[in-house]
Amino acid sequence: MSTFVETWKQHDFAAVAASIATRTPADVRRALDRAGRGLALDDLAALLSPAAAPFLEEMAALSHRLTVERFGRTMQLYAPMYLTNVCANICTYCGFSAQNKIPRKALDDAEILAEADVLERHGFEHVLFVTGESTRYGVPYLENALRLLRPRFSSLSVEVQPLDQADYETLVAAGLSAVLVYQETYDPATYPKHHLKGPKSDMAYRLETADRLGCAGVKKIGLGALYGLSDWRAEAWFTGLHLAYLEKTYWRTRYSLSFPRLRPHAGADIAITPFNERDLVQTACAFRLFSQEVELSLSTRESPHFRNHAYKLGFTSMSAGSKTNPGGYAAAEESLEQFVISDERSAEEVAAFLRSNGYEPVWKDWDSTYDGQQFARSDNAVHA
């Protein structure tokens, strides 16, 4: 069976970057005139190009309008739950990297339940499990965590190491709702420079992960690049290529995109390719114009000031009150964060801000029955 790798190989990363740089204002104008009626990858290239900079205000207004038409004035709130920071990979940009001499921790059942208690009290119904990449805490550990908390939350997603199709099928049976798997970089020259050792150094296996997810029947797949590792415009275009391929191949699945920027972390500093807030806005708006169905996520990596102004520009979900260390919600402040967050407001504060601006914070838009799970659950969450 062919996979996205074959599609990816048909496009040279450097050539794509060079092509995007040649787009003209006329190309941008044509893309804007077609927005909402189906854009091609050439249109996405134009909207990501330097030529689109003077059109950014128009792109933002159009992105807002299309988002409201499709999703209303709503914002889904979710929280990441870091289960373990044990990792077998050596990656230059991550605090969990195996060469970093940090305290390692993996939550046991009691600690997972304690984290769940806190998140329930804040009103969360959507929880994202996050781990380092280690077979020591692989499928059995994740399956146990899913079964432990599935009766308590409407949606459980994971952002963990890439797995085989059969492993994903096992997790789907345990109540998995969605999987986020970020390629980090689609640049074949850059990828090995930042993934020095461990399973993550296999770029092709990671590129094929979404295919295995689609074949396993996972109902929602999250994509993204880690902006700062290579040319951001080309990274975004390849993310669009990946999204278009998946939407055509696994059309029963929902898709989401995130736009993580490099943040301070444990370990040595690395060279960062510039990707500022204005670039992030351009990228998010470009994707909303490219796809009216894809969900766009805005993380606590970004500052409160930026999130307070950017949330209307096409985003449909936001993390809030996030902790990026195992056990961070309930007790274990000494365990190391994966990266430093910027927006430290509580979930209640974020929800209040949204309401004060005419938006409805959505704590639940997914039910466990959608995942084939039948639970006689009692809703003890106190919603903000």
Steps between C-alpha positions, in 0.01 A plus 500: 500500500631843408536758777562870536873436466453449127316832471760678715787370287349663190578845640844642580494706821749762385326533163165551671650771722646674194171474311302655785740795501416577135123537549358837404224727636288387204536138617386602848204693359385197300521279810300747708233528234458121506505460880202306626454328165791257515866597475785305343849454640620774264256736673633394839852579379388849400333563838817388681731710283668833579267652239204432733631728777311811378180291486522374858216715635271382221606140558424535871154645441413231248637227726287627788187508285548149362570362847187654649292370208627144556561480877310795649646715774623206701834383634569149622716491813726204572786411731812292446578237764868405501526135606878453476812687394701182442632510143735288288564772240776755485345810343664842507186702579323306776541505877411129516796406277681191629836674542357763737583420863156567644275322752292243313150413608210282386161534666351195668125436517450704816688796354306482173175505695623795706574694181154410371341630820656842447405520133143395575471772762603753235226370271708332231338230290777477237834369627816440298746238633861596427811287555861479399576234241591179681398137453533467877175694522343379180166354397414312825571812708293721266219246479482489878488881522221514243290235675564669834366839392263417214193499727588846628558706184318542171815493288846358558775571249869412495821666387750217536756305297391374155357150522412215266146473362412208727607703803272786399215253456560379856485855632187579298332201666602646838324828422751711309337799328786669314875495441729800457822420318721791400754438228720771659658574161424384146849609390714188431821700539396643838331195655817297576674807644246518783408133550835354589415165653206279586184386318412856400805510272301286251342779297310274260331306781384828652375628163288187462344525847185678385444227239509239776259711702261526207513126439440435871181704495613779732226761474715813527863563402703805597789622282761771529860607458722643773557847365856620546690197369491588129339737250156560647323570173613169349420316825146636489459411131608140565257486791233606253615233257470243779154626599373493140631145453337378820165671438480326164628160616334469843196715445305364798754650741500850650822703498657770710812715466721654765771763460758438773796735509828410665497593867775503767586150621764307692821431307720698266364791300453437128482728199142601430356595163294815568124448530337791679144572607416669171625192314283278720194713422573481127540123518181442699294725274644333191389161626151622587461633146646174365260279703177603667465161672837460670518587871774744602652496847667782696725384782627649825845525338373843391466804725168613652523824300540314172231242577257775601533652154553193281224267617243648259717447192399145417576303816246255636676358808734624772686331780461673836658473841759264351773318691773336292654282770374162624282548806509878462131556572482312826840495668824428320639847441856366510466298178639682198280672242530402134506869412418829671142618451421868452128535582473400865138604548263246652230332295242708684677823405523400134132400495399831661701692241328315216152564645575869547574521128189323379649154460374181660765280665414142406593238754337212314431454130572126488333211679653169602229316307653643181805288580286190556531531877192445716539632852247575771702797615403757758605854406678639805690772314443855615498703181651844508 
